[in-house]
Amino acid sequence: MATAKAIEIVNMNVAKTRLLEPVTQNSVGVDHAALVVGGGIAGMNAALSLADQGYGVHLVEREKELGGLLRKVRRNLEGDDVQAYLAEAIDKVQTNP
C-alpha cells in the first residue's frame, strides 16, 4: 500500500514538472565595493587594505571621531607613541579618495 502511494506521488510530480518553464538566466552588474563597520584601528586598516586593492570602500563609525578604543591608549608596551600611529592612520583614511 505504501509503495503504491509512493509511486502515485512520484508520477504526479513527474507530470507536474513537465508543465514547468525553464529557468532563464539573468546577468546583474556587480558593484565592487565594501562596507566596513567600525572606525577603530582594525576597521581603518581593513578599509585601507580594500582601497589599495582597488575596491570602493564605505567606512561607517557611530562615534564622532575615528580611532575607537585606541584613542585612550598613549603608549604601547615597547613605549611607542600610539597616538602618532593613530593620527597617521586617520589621515590616510580621510585623504583616501
N, CA, C and O atoms as a GROMACS GRO file, in nm:
protein
  388
    1MET      N    1   0.081  -0.118   0.000
    1MET     CA    2   0.000   0.000   0.000
    1MET      C    3   0.086   0.126   0.000
    1MET      O    4   0.060   0.219  -0.076
    2ALA      N    5   0.190   0.129   0.085
    2ALA     CA    6   0.278   0.246   0.090
    2ALA      C    7   0.356   0.260  -0.040
    2ALA      O    8   0.381   0.371  -0.087
    3THR      N    9   0.395   0.148  -0.099
    3THR     CA   10   0.468   0.153  -0.225
    3THR      C   11   0.380   0.209  -0.336
    3THR      O   12   0.427   0.288  -0.418
    4ALA      N   13   0.256   0.169  -0.339
    4ALA     CA   14   0.164   0.220  -0.441
    4ALA      C   15   0.144   0.370  -0.424
    4ALA      O   16   0.138   0.444  -0.522
    5LYS      N   17   0.133   0.416  -0.299
    5LYS     CA   18   0.116   0.559  -0.272
    5LYS      C   19   0.241   0.635  -0.315
    5LYS      O   20   0.230   0.742  -0.374
    6ALA      N   21   0.358   0.581  -0.287
    6ALA     CA   22   0.483   0.646  -0.327
    6ALA      C   23   0.493   0.656  -0.479
    6ALA      O   24   0.535   0.759  -0.532
    7ILE      N   25   0.455   0.550  -0.548
    7ILE     CA   26   0.458   0.551  -0.695
    7ILE      C   27   0.361   0.656  -0.748
    7ILE      O   28   0.393   0.727  -0.844
    8GLU      N   29   0.244   0.667  -0.687
    8GLU     CA   30   0.146   0.767  -0.729
    8GLU      C   31   0.199   0.909  -0.709
    8GLU      O   32   0.181   0.994  -0.796
    9ILE      N   33   0.265   0.934  -0.596
    9ILE     CA   34   0.322   1.067  -0.569
    9ILE      C   35   0.432   1.100  -0.668
    9ILE      O   36   0.438   1.212  -0.719
   10VAL      N   37   0.518   1.004  -0.697
   10VAL     CA   38   0.626   1.026  -0.794
   10VAL      C   39   0.567   1.055  -0.932
   10VAL      O   40   0.613   1.147  -1.000
   11ASN      N   41   0.468   0.980  -0.973
   11ASN     CA   42   0.406   1.002  -1.104
   11ASN      C   43   0.340   1.139  -1.113
   11ASN      O   44   0.349   1.205  -1.217
   12MET      N   45   0.276   1.183  -1.005
   12MET     CA   46   0.214   1.316  -1.005
   12MET      C   47   0.320   1.426  -1.018
   12MET      O   48   0.302   1.523  -1.091
   13ASN      N   49   0.430   1.409  -0.947
   13ASN     CA   50   0.536   1.510  -0.953
   13ASN      C   51   0.607   1.512  -1.088
   13ASN      O   52   0.647   1.618  -1.135
   14VAL      N   53   0.622   1.397  -1.150
   14VAL     CA   54   0.680   1.392  -1.284
   14VAL      C   55   0.589   1.464  -1.382
   14VAL      O   56   0.637   1.541  -1.466
   15ALA      N   57   0.458   1.440  -1.372
   15ALA     CA   58   0.363   1.508  -1.461
   15ALA      C   59   0.365   1.659  -1.437
   15ALA      O   60   0.356   1.737  -1.531
   16LYS      N   61   0.378   1.697  -1.313
   16LYS     CA   62   0.382   1.840  -1.278
   16LYS      C   63   0.507   1.907  -1.335
   16LYS      O   64   0.500   2.020  -1.383
   17THR      N   65   0.620   1.840  -1.329
   17THR     CA   66   0.744   1.900  -1.379
   17THR      C   67   0.744   1.916  -1.530
   17THR      O   68   0.816   2.000  -1.583
   18ARG      N   69   0.666   1.838  -1.600
   18ARG     CA   70   0.657   1.852  -1.746
   18ARG      C   71   0.595   1.985  -1.786
   18ARG      O   72   0.618   2.034  -1.896
   19LEU      N   73   0.517   2.045  -1.696
   19LEU     CA   74   0.450   2.172  -1.724
   19LEU      C   75   0.534   2.294  -1.686
   19LEU      O   76   0.498   2.407  -1.718
   20LEU      N   77   0.645   2.271  -1.620
   20LEU     CA   78   0.728   2.382  -1.573
   20LEU      C   79   0.801   2.450  -1.689
   20LEU      O   80   0.836   2.387  -1.788
   21GLU      N   81   0.823   2.580  -1.673
   21GLU     CA   82   0.901   2.658  -1.770
   21GLU      C   83   1.048   2.653  -1.731
   21GLU      O   84   1.081   2.648  -1.612
   22PRO      N   85   1.138   2.653  -1.830
   22PRO     CA   86   1.281   2.655  -1.795
   22PRO      C   87   1.318   2.788  -1.728
   22PRO      O   88   1.262   2.893  -1.759
   23VAL      N   89   1.413   2.780  -1.639
   23VAL     CA   90   1.461   2.899  -1.568
   23VAL      C   91   1.550   2.979  -1.662
   23VAL      O   92   1.641   2.925  -1.725
   24THR      N   93   1.523   3.108  -1.671
   24THR     CA   94   1.608   3.193  -1.754
   24THR      C   95   1.721   3.249  -1.669
   24THR      O   96   1.705   3.271  -1.549
   25GLN      N   97   1.832   3.270  -1.731
   25GLN     CA   98   1.948   3.321  -1.660
   25GLN      C   99   1.962   3.470  -1.688
   25GLN      O  100   1.969   3.511  -1.804
   26ASN      N  101   1.967   3.548  -1.584
   26ASN     CA  102   1.984   3.693  -1.596
   26ASN      C  103   2.122   3.733  -1.548
   26ASN      O  104   2.178   3.671  -1.457
   27SER      N  105   2.175   3.835  -1.608
   27SER     CA  106   2.304   3.887  -1.567
   27SER      C  107   2.283   4.019  -1.493
   27SER      O  108   2.209   4.106  -1.539
   28VAL      N  109   2.347   4.031  -1.380
   28VAL     CA  110   2.334   4.151  -1.297
   28VAL      C  111   2.472   4.210  -1.277
   28VAL      O  112   2.567   4.138  -1.246
   29GLY      N  113   2.484   4.341  -1.294
   29GLY     CA  114   2.611   4.407  -1.271
   29GLY      C  115   2.648   4.406  -1.123
   29GLY      O  116   2.561   4.411  -1.036
   30VAL      N  117   2.776   4.399  -1.096
   30VAL     CA  118   2.824   4.393  -0.959
   30VAL      C  119   2.902   4.520  -0.929
   30VAL      O  120   2.989   4.561  -1.006
   31ASP      N  121   2.870   4.581  -0.816
   31ASP     CA  122   2.943   4.698  -0.770
   31ASP      C  123   3.054   4.648  -0.678
   31ASP      O  124   3.026   4.595  -0.570
   32HIS      N  125   3.178   4.665  -0.719
   32HIS     CA  126   3.291   4.615  -0.641
   32HIS      C  127   3.324   4.714  -0.531
   32HIS      O  128   3.418   4.793  -0.542
   33ALA      N  129   3.244   4.709  -0.426
   33ALA     CA  130   3.263   4.798  -0.312
   33ALA      C  131   3.239   4.720  -0.184
   33ALA      O  132   3.172   4.616  -0.185
   34ALA      N  133   3.295   4.771  -0.076
   34ALA     CA  134   3.281   4.704   0.054
   34ALA      C  135   3.230   4.802   0.158
   34ALA      O  136   3.255   4.922   0.150
   35LEU      N  137   3.159   4.749   0.254
   35LEU     CA  138   3.114   4.827   0.369
   35LEU      C  139   3.193   4.780   0.490
   35LEU      O  140   3.188   4.663   0.526
   36VAL      N  141   3.265   4.872   0.552
   36VAL     CA  142   3.342   4.841   0.672
   36VAL      C  143   3.270   4.908   0.788
   36VAL      O  144   3.252   5.030   0.789
   37VAL      N  145   3.230   4.829   0.886
   37VAL     CA  146   3.158   4.880   1.002
   37VAL      C  147   3.256   4.893   1.117
   37VAL      O  148   3.311   4.794   1.165
   38GLY      N  149   3.277   5.015   1.161
   38GLY     CA  150   3.366   5.041   1.274
   38GLY      C  151   3.490   5.115   1.229
   38GLY      O  152   3.566   5.068   1.144
   39GLY      N  153   3.511   5.232   1.288
   39GLY     CA  154   3.625   5.315   1.252
   39GLY      C  155   3.739   5.308   1.351
   39GLY      O  156   3.814   5.404   1.367
   40GLY      N  157   3.751   5.194   1.419
   40GLY     CA  158   3.867   5.173   1.505
   40GLY      C  159   3.988   5.141   1.418
   40GLY      O  160   3.980   5.147   1.295
   41ILE      N  161   4.098   5.108   1.481
   41ILE     CA  162   4.220   5.083   1.404
   41ILE      C  163   4.204   4.963   1.311
   41ILE      O  164   4.256   4.963   1.200
   42ALA      N  165   4.131   4.859   1.355
   42ALA     CA  166   4.109   4.742   1.269
   42ALA      C  167   4.023   4.778   1.149
   42ALA      O  168   4.053   4.737   1.037
   43GLY      N  169   3.917   4.854   1.171
   43GLY     CA  170   3.831   4.896   1.062
   43GLY      C  171   3.903   4.985   0.963
   43GLY      O  172   3.886   4.971   0.841
   44MET      N  173   3.984   5.077   1.015
   44MET     CA  174   4.059   5.166   0.926
   44MET      C  175   4.161   5.087   0.844
   44MET      O  176   4.177   5.112   0.724
   45ASN      N  177   4.231   4.992   0.908
   45ASN     CA  178   4.328   4.910   0.834
   45ASN      C  179   4.258   4.825   0.728
   45ASN      O  180   4.310   4.809   0.618
   46ALA      N  181   4.141   4.771   0.761
   46ALA     CA  182   4.065   4.693   0.663
   46ALA      C  183   4.023   4.781   0.546
   46ALA      O  184   4.034   4.740   0.430
   47ALA      N  185   3.974   4.901   0.576
   47ALA     CA  186   3.930   4.993   0.471
   47ALA      C  187   4.046   5.032   0.380
   47ALA      O  188   4.031   5.035   0.258
   48LEU      N  189   4.161   5.061   0.439
   48LEU     CA  190   4.278   5.098   0.359
   48LEU      C  191   4.327   4.982   0.273
   48LEU      O  192   4.366   5.001   0.158
   49SER      N  193   4.325   4.862   0.330
   49SER     CA  194   4.367   4.744   0.254
   49SER      C  195   4.275   4.719   0.135
   49SER      O  196   4.322   4.690   0.025
   50LEU      N  197   4.145   4.730   0.157
   50LEU     CA  198   4.050   4.712   0.047
   50LEU      C  199   4.067   4.820  -0.059
   50LEU      O  200   4.062   4.791  -0.179
   51ALA      N  201   4.088   4.943  -0.016
   51ALA     CA  202   4.107   5.054  -0.111
   51ALA      C  203   4.234   5.032  -0.193
   51ALA      O  204   4.236   5.060  -0.312
   52ASP      N  205   4.340   4.982  -0.128
   52ASP     CA  206   4.465   4.955  -0.200
   52ASP      C  207   4.446   4.845  -0.306
   52ASP      O  208   4.520   4.841  -0.404
   53GLN      N  209   4.349   4.758  -0.286
   53GLN     CA  210   4.320   4.651  -0.381
   53GLN      C  211   4.225   4.696  -0.491
   53GLN      O  212   4.188   4.617  -0.578
   54GLY      N  213   4.184   4.822  -0.486
   54GLY     CA  214   4.100   4.876  -0.593
   54GLY      C  215   3.951   4.875  -0.566
   54GLY      O  216   3.872   4.908  -0.654
   55TYR      N  217   3.911   4.838  -0.447
   55TYR     CA  218   3.769   4.836  -0.414
   55TYR      C  219   3.724   4.972  -0.362
   55TYR      O  220   3.801   5.043  -0.298
   56GLY      N  221   3.600   5.007  -0.392
   56GLY     CA  222   3.540   5.123  -0.328
   56GLY      C  223   3.507   5.084  -0.185
   56GLY      O  224   3.465   4.971  -0.160
   57VAL      N  225   3.525   5.175  -0.092
   57VAL     CA  226   3.503   5.142   0.049
   57VAL      C  227   3.412   5.246   0.112
   57VAL      O  228   3.428   5.366   0.092
   58HIS      N  229   3.316   5.197   0.188
   58HIS     CA  230   3.228   5.282   0.268
   58HIS      C  231   3.257   5.247   0.414
   58HIS      O  232   3.224   5.138   0.460
   59LEU      N  233   3.318   5.339   0.486
   59LEU     CA  234   3.354   5.318   0.626
   59LEU      C  235   3.253   5.391   0.713
   59LEU      O  236   3.235   5.512   0.700
   60VAL      N  237   3.187   5.318   0.802
   60VAL     CA  238   3.090   5.381   0.892
   60VAL      C  239   3.135   5.366   1.037
   60VAL      O  240   3.187   5.262   1.078
   61GLU      N  241   3.115   5.472   1.112
   61GLU     CA  242   3.153   5.475   1.254
   61GLU      C  243   3.042   5.546   1.330
   61GLU      O  244   2.995   5.651   1.287
   62ARG      N  245   3.001   5.490   1.442
   62ARG     CA  246   2.891   5.551   1.517
   62ARG      C  247   2.935   5.671   1.599
   62ARG      O  248   2.852   5.757   1.631
   63GLU      N  249   3.062   5.679   1.634
   63GLU     CA  250   3.112   5.793   1.713
   63GLU      C  251   3.144   5.909   1.620
   63GLU      O  252   3.144   5.895   1.498
   64LYS      N  253   3.171   6.024   1.679
   64LYS     CA  254   3.202   6.144   1.600
   64LYS      C  255   3.341   6.138   1.538
   64LYS      O  256   3.366   6.200   1.435
   65GLU      N  257   3.431   6.062   1.602
   65GLU     CA  258   3.570   6.057   1.555
   65GLU      C  259   3.613   5.914   1.530
   65GLU      O  260   3.564   5.820   1.592
   66LEU      N  261   3.707   5.899   1.438
   66LEU     CA  262   3.767   5.768   1.412
   66LEU      C  263   3.867   5.736   1.522
   66LEU      O  264   3.915   5.826   1.592
   67GLY      N  265   3.899   5.609   1.537
   67GLY     CA  266   4.004   5.570   1.631
   67GLY      C  267   3.962   5.467   1.732
   67GLY      O  268   4.046   5.390   1.780
   68GLY      N  269   3.836   5.462   1.766
   68GLY     CA  270   3.788   5.362   1.861
   68GLY      C  271   3.858   5.370   1.995
   68GLY      O  272   3.892   5.478   2.042
   69LEU      N  273   3.879   5.255   2.055
   69LEU     CA  274   3.942   5.249   2.187
   69LEU      C  275   4.089   5.289   2.186
   69LEU      O  276   4.146   5.320   2.290
   70LEU      N  277   4.150   5.289   2.069
   70LEU     CA  278   4.291   5.326   2.061
   70LEU      C  279   4.312   5.472   2.098
   70LEU      O  280   4.424   5.512   2.131
   71ARG      N  281   4.207   5.552   2.093
   71ARG     CA  282   4.218   5.693   2.134
   71ARG      C  283   4.256   5.706   2.281
   71ARG      O  284   4.309   5.809   2.323
   72LYS      N  285   4.228   5.603   2.360
   72LYS     CA  286   4.255   5.608   2.504
   72LYS      C  287   4.395   5.559   2.540
   72LYS      O  288   4.439   5.573   2.654
   73VAL      N  289   4.465   5.501   2.443
   73VAL     CA  290   4.599   5.445   2.469
   73VAL      C  291   4.704   5.547   2.427
   73VAL      O  292   4.697   5.602   2.317
   74ARG      N  293   4.800   5.572   2.513
   74ARG     CA  294   4.906   5.669   2.481
   74ARG      C  295   5.031   5.600   2.427
   74ARG      O  296   5.087   5.643   2.326
   75ARG      N  297   5.074   5.494   2.493
   75ARG     CA  298   5.196   5.424   2.451
   75ARG      C  299   5.171   5.274   2.458
   75ARG      O  300   5.091   5.226   2.539
   76ASN      N  301   5.242   5.199   2.373
   76ASN     CA  302   5.230   5.054   2.380
   76ASN      C  303   5.336   4.999   2.476
   76ASN      O  304   5.407   5.077   2.539
   77LEU      N  305   5.348   4.868   2.487
   77LEU     CA  306   5.442   4.807   2.582
   77LEU      C  307   5.588   4.839   2.549
   77LEU      O  308   5.673   4.840   2.638
   78GLU      N  309   5.617   4.865   2.421
   78GLU     CA  310   5.754   4.900   2.382
   78GLU      C  311   5.782   5.048   2.402
   78GLU      O  312   5.894   5.093   2.381
   79GLY      N  313   5.681   5.125   2.441
   79GLY     CA  314   5.699   5.268   2.462
   79GLY      C  315   5.675   5.353   2.339
   79GLY      O  316   5.700   5.474   2.342
   80ASP      N  317   5.627   5.293   2.231
   80ASP     CA  318   5.600   5.369   2.108
   80ASP      C  319   5.477   5.458   2.126
   80ASP      O  320   5.385   5.425   2.201
   81ASP      N  321   5.478   5.571   2.057
   81ASP     CA  322   5.368   5.666   2.064
   81ASP      C  323   5.251   5.615   1.978
   81ASP      O  324   5.255   5.624   1.856
   82VAL      N  325   5.150   5.563   2.043
   82VAL     CA  326   5.034   5.508   1.974
   82VAL      C  327   4.952   5.618   1.908
   82VAL      O  328   4.895   5.596   1.802
   83GLN      N  329   4.946   5.734   1.970
   83GLN     CA  330   4.866   5.843   1.915
   83GLN      C  331   4.920   5.892   1.781
   83GLN      O  332   4.843   5.933   1.694
   84ALA      N  333   5.052   5.889   1.764
   84ALA     CA  334   5.110   5.929   1.636
   84ALA      C  335   5.071   5.828   1.527
   84ALA      O  336   5.037   5.866   1.415
   85TYR      N  337   5.075   5.700   1.562
   85TYR     CA  338   5.033   5.595   1.468
   85TYR      C  339   4.886   5.611   1.432
   85TYR      O  340   4.848   5.598   1.316
   86LEU      N  341   4.804   5.639   1.532
   86LEU     CA  342   4.661   5.658   1.510
   86LEU      C  343   4.634   5.779   1.422
   86LEU      O  344   4.552   5.773   1.331
   87ALA      N  345   4.703   5.889   1.448
   87ALA     CA  346   4.685   6.011   1.368
   87ALA      C  347   4.723   5.985   1.222
   87ALA      O  348   4.656   6.034   1.131
   88GLU      N  349   4.829   5.910   1.201
   88GLU     CA  350   4.871   5.876   1.064
   88GLU      C  351   4.765   5.790   0.994
   88GLU      O  352   4.735   5.812   0.877
   89ALA      N  353   4.709   5.693   1.066
   89ALA     CA  354   4.606   5.607   1.008
   89ALA      C  355   4.480   5.687   0.974
   89ALA      O  356   4.422   5.669   0.868
   90ILE      N  357   4.440   5.776   1.064
   90ILE     CA  358   4.321   5.859   1.039
   90ILE      C  359   4.344   5.948   0.919
   90ILE      O  360   4.255   5.966   0.836
   91ASP      N  361   4.464   6.005   0.908
   91ASP     CA  362   4.496   6.091   0.794
   91ASP      C  363   4.490   6.013   0.663
   91ASP      O  364   4.437   6.062   0.563
   92LYS      N  365   4.544   5.891   0.663
   92LYS     CA  366   4.539   5.808   0.542
   92LYS      C  367   4.395   5.778   0.500
   92LYS      O  368   4.361   5.783   0.382
   93VAL      N  369   4.310   5.748   0.598
   93VAL     CA  370   4.170   5.717   0.568
   93VAL      C  371   4.099   5.841   0.514
   93VAL      O  372   4.025   5.832   0.416
   94GLN      N  373   4.121   5.954   0.578
   94GLN     CA  374   4.049   6.075   0.539
   94GLN      C  375   4.096   6.132   0.406
   94GLN      O  376   4.019   6.200   0.337
   95THR      N  377   4.220   6.106   0.368
   95THR     CA  378   4.271   6.158   0.241
   95THR      C  379   4.257   6.059   0.127
   95THR      O  380   4.286   6.092   0.012
   96ASN      N  381   4.212   5.937   0.158
   96ASN     CA  382   4.194   5.837   0.053
   96ASN      C  383   4.066   5.868  -0.024
   96ASN      O  384   3.960   5.883   0.035
   97PRO      N  385   4.078   5.877  -0.157
   97PRO     CA  386   3.958   5.909  -0.235
   97PRO      C  387   3.863   5.794  -0.230
   97PRO      O  388   3.756   5.801  -0.290
   0.00000   0.00000   0.00000
